[in-house]
């Protein structure tokens, strides 16, 4: 369990990596600032599997969304397709549990892939753009003020998350950190996608709830974030227990030339 500085003192590591130490630090190098309280970015979370023959179009679309500065695009690989002939190396029970939690909150009858959850308010297959763009427009209409975190990285590699005060009206929010691989190309040798080269983008490898937040000004520092070129970090701020997203941001170190 990670040590926390700041409010909440609630930390849950639900990925497979070791728990990160969280403590105050100085000398930040700010890399990702909030654009403003009324702008994005906006969160799109794809639940996918390399064993699902319907998923590659949605994977490709997520890759396009990942290039947009106003979108935090994340890919979660689920494990319930592993039995049909191909075990997805990026799939975990934790990512499947996140999808099932969204299904419960969004009152879905079942989970499916591919599924894009947009801002925690709705879902679509993501195989075509229209449904996701409609959900993004609805999210922007609803969320006229954002709790967008500021992300920074120190010279030593620690990651700091800062949130300004925000009126939550007694409805707490969860502050969740995702560390992801920017891209993977995988030759699939069996299963529904046998013989295909699968391209995946922003594959979440570690997911950690930093705190349950009460809306007061706060900051958290993850000492061993391991952030380097080829990886990215995203922070999603959403109503507690997988509710609507009220802010998010991403930080992606550039490869030096």
C-alpha positions in Angstrom: 0.0 0.0 0.0 1.4 3.4 -1.0 2.0 6.2 1.5 0.0 9.3 0.7 0.6 13.0 1.2 -2.4 15.3 0.9 -6.1 14.6 1.7 -8.0 11.4 1.5 -5.2 8.9 2.6 -6.9 6.3 0.4 -4.7 4.3 -2.0 -5.5 1.2 -3.9 -3.1 -0.4 -6.4 -5.3 -2.4 -8.8 -2.7 -3.1 -11.5 0.1 -5.6 -11.3 3.0 -3.3 -10.5 4.5 -2.6 -7.1 2.8 0.1 -5.0 4.2 3.6 -5.5 5.5 5.8 -2.7 3.6 9.1 -2.5 5.2 12.1 -0.7 5.9 15.8 -1.0 8.7 16.9 -3.2 10.2 20.1 -4.7 11.8 21.2 -7.9 9.0 20.2 -10.3 9.4 20.4 -14.0 5.8 21.2 -15.2 5.0 19.3 -18.4 1.2 19.3 -18.5 -0.9 22.2 -17.2 -4.7 22.5 -17.2 -5.8 24.4 -20.3 -8.6 26.1 -18.3 -11.5 25.2 -16.0 -13.9 25.2 -19.0 -11.9 23.1 -21.5 -10.9 19.5 -21.7 -9.1 17.2 -22.0 -11.9 14.6 -22.2 -11.5 10.9 -21.2 -12.1 8.0 -23.6 -11.5 4.5 -22.2 -11.5 1.5 -24.5 -12.0 -2.0 -23.3 -10.5 -4.4 -25.8 -8.8 -7.8 -26.3 -6.3 -9.1 -28.8 -8.6 -12.2 -28.9 -11.6 -10.3 -30.2 -11.9 -10.1 -34.0 -14.2 -7.1 -33.8 -11.7 -5.0 -31.8 -9.0 -3.9 -34.3 -11.1 -1.1 -35.8 -11.8 0.4 -32.3 -8.1 -0.1 -31.5 -7.2 2.0 -34.6 -9.7 4.7 -33.7 -8.3 4.9 -30.2 -4.8 5.4 -31.8 -6.2 8.4 -33.7 -7.9 9.8 -30.5 -4.6 9.4 -28.6 -2.9 11.9 -31.0 -5.4 14.6 -30.0 -4.3 17.1 -27.3 -7.9 17.4 -26.0 -8.4 13.7 -25.4 -7.0 11.3 -22.8 -7.3 8.0 -24.6 -6.7 4.8 -22.6 -6.8 1.1 -23.6 -7.7 -1.6 -21.1 -7.3 -5.2 -22.1 -9.8 -7.5 -20.6 -9.2 -11.2 -19.8 -12.5 -12.9 -20.6 -11.6 -13.6 -24.2 -8.4 -15.5 -23.3 -10.1 -18.8 -23.3 -10.9 -18.9 -27.1 -7.3 -19.6 -28.3 -5.2 -16.5 -27.6 -4.0 -15.2 -24.3 -3.7 -11.4 -24.3 -0.5 -10.6 -22.6 -1.8 -7.2 -21.5 -5.1 -8.4 -20.1 -5.7 -8.4 -16.3 -8.6 -9.1 -14.0 -8.3 -5.5 -12.7 -9.0 -4.0 -16.1 -12.0 -6.4 -16.5 -13.2 -5.4 -13.1 -13.1 -1.7 -14.1 -15.2 -2.5 -17.1 -17.7 -4.4 -15.0 -17.9 -1.5 -12.6 -18.8 0.9 -15.4 -21.4 -1.6 -16.7 -23.0 -1.6 -13.2 -23.0 2.2 -13.0 -24.2 2.7 -16.6 -26.9 0.0 -16.1 -25.7 -2.3 -18.9 -27.1 -5.8 -19.2 -23.6 -7.2 -20.1 -20.0 -6.2 -20.9 -18.7 -6.4 -24.4 -15.7 -5.6 -26.6 -14.9 -3.4 -28.1 -16.4 -0.8 -25.7 -15.5 2.8 -25.4 -16.6 4.5 -22.2 -16.7 8.3 -22.8 -16.2 10.5 -19.7 -18.0 7.9 -17.6 -21.4 8.9 -18.9 -22.0 6.5 -21.8 -20.6 3.8 -24.0 -20.3 2.8 -27.7 -18.4 0.2 -29.6 -15.9 2.7 -31.1 -15.9 0.8 -34.3 -17.3 3.9 -36.0 -16.6 7.5 -35.0 -20.1 9.0 -34.9 -21.3 7.4 -31.6 -18.2 8.4 -29.7 -18.2 12.0 -31.1 -21.8 12.3 -30.0 -20.9 11.2 -26.5 -18.0 13.6 -26.4 -20.3 16.5 -27.4 -22.7 15.5 -24.6 -19.9 15.3 -22.1 -18.8 18.8 -23.1 -22.3 20.1 -22.7 -22.7 18.6 -19.3 -19.2 19.4 -17.8 -19.0 23.1 -18.3 -16.4 23.4 -15.5 -13.5 21.0 -15.2 -11.3 19.8 -12.3 -8.3 19.4 -14.6 -5.2 18.2 -12.8 -1.7 19.7 -13.4 0.9 17.0 -13.9 4.6 17.5 -13.5 7.8 15.4 -13.4 10.9 16.0 -11.4 14.5 15.6 -12.5 14.5 12.4 -10.5 11.5 11.0 -12.3 8.8 11.4 -9.7 5.3 12.4 -10.9 3.3 15.1 -9.1 -0.4 15.6 -9.5 -1.9 19.0 -8.4 -5.6 19.9 -8.2 -7.0 23.3 -7.5 -10.0 23.7 -5.2 -13.2 22.6 -6.9 -16.8 22.7 -5.7 -17.8 19.0 -5.3 -21.0 19.7 -3.3 -20.4 16.9 -0.8 -20.1 14.3 -3.6 -16.5 13.0 -3.4 -14.3 12.1 -6.4 -11.7 9.5 -7.0 -8.3 10.6 -8.3 -6.9 7.7 -10.4 -3.5 7.4 -12.0 -2.9 5.3 -15.1 0.6 4.5 -16.5 0.5 3.2 -20.0 2.6 2.0 -22.9 2.2 4.3 -25.9 2.1 1.5 -28.5 2.5 -2.2 -29.1 2.5 -4.3 -32.3 1.7 -8.0 -31.6 1.7 -10.9 -34.1 -1.2 -13.1 -33.1 -0.6 -16.8 -33.7 -4.0 -18.3 -32.7 -7.6 -17.5 -31.9 -10.0 -15.2 -33.8 -7.2 -12.9 -35.0 -4.8 -15.6 -36.0 -2.2 -14.4 -38.5 -2.9 -10.7 -37.9 -0.5 -8.0 -36.6 -2.5 -6.2 -33.9 -1.7 -2.6 -33.1 -2.6 -1.3 -29.7 -2.3 2.2 -28.3 -2.0 3.6 -24.8 -2.2 0.2 -23.1 -2.7 0.7 -19.4 -0.2 -1.4 -17.4 -0.7 0.1 -14.0 -3.8 1.7 -12.4 -3.8 3.3 -9.0 -6.4 5.2 -7.0 -4.3 8.0 -5.4 -7.1 9.3 -3.2 -10.7 10.0 -2.6 -10.8 13.7 -3.0 -13.1 16.2 -1.1 -12.5 19.2 -3.5 -9.9 21.0 -1.4 -6.7 22.1 -3.0 -4.4 19.1 -3.0 -1.3 17.4 -4.4 0.2 13.9 -4.6 3.6 12.8 -5.7 4.3 9.3 -7.0 8.0 8.7 -6.4 8.5 5.6 -8.6 6.3 6.4 -11.5 8.9 5.1 -13.9 7.8 7.6 -16.6 10.1 7.6 -19.6 9.9 8.0 -23.4 7.5 5.3 -24.7 5.3 5.6 -21.7 2.6 8.0 -20.6 0.7 9.0 -17.4 -2.9 10.0 -17.2 -4.9 11.1 -14.2 -8.7 10.8 -14.2 -10.8 12.7 -11.7 -14.3 11.2 -11.5 -17.2 11.0 -9.1 -16.6 8.2 -6.6 -17.1 4.6 -7.6 -16.8 5.0 -11.4 -19.1 8.0 -11.8 -18.9 10.8 -14.4 -15.5 12.2 -15.1 -15.0 15.8 -14.0 -11.4 16.3 -15.1 -8.4 14.5 -16.6 -5.0 15.2 -18.1 -2.0 13.3 -19.6 1.8 13.6 -19.6 3.8 11.9 -22.3 7.6 12.4 -22.2 9.1 13.1 -25.6 12.0 11.1 -27.1 15.0 13.4 -27.1 16.5 14.1 -30.5 
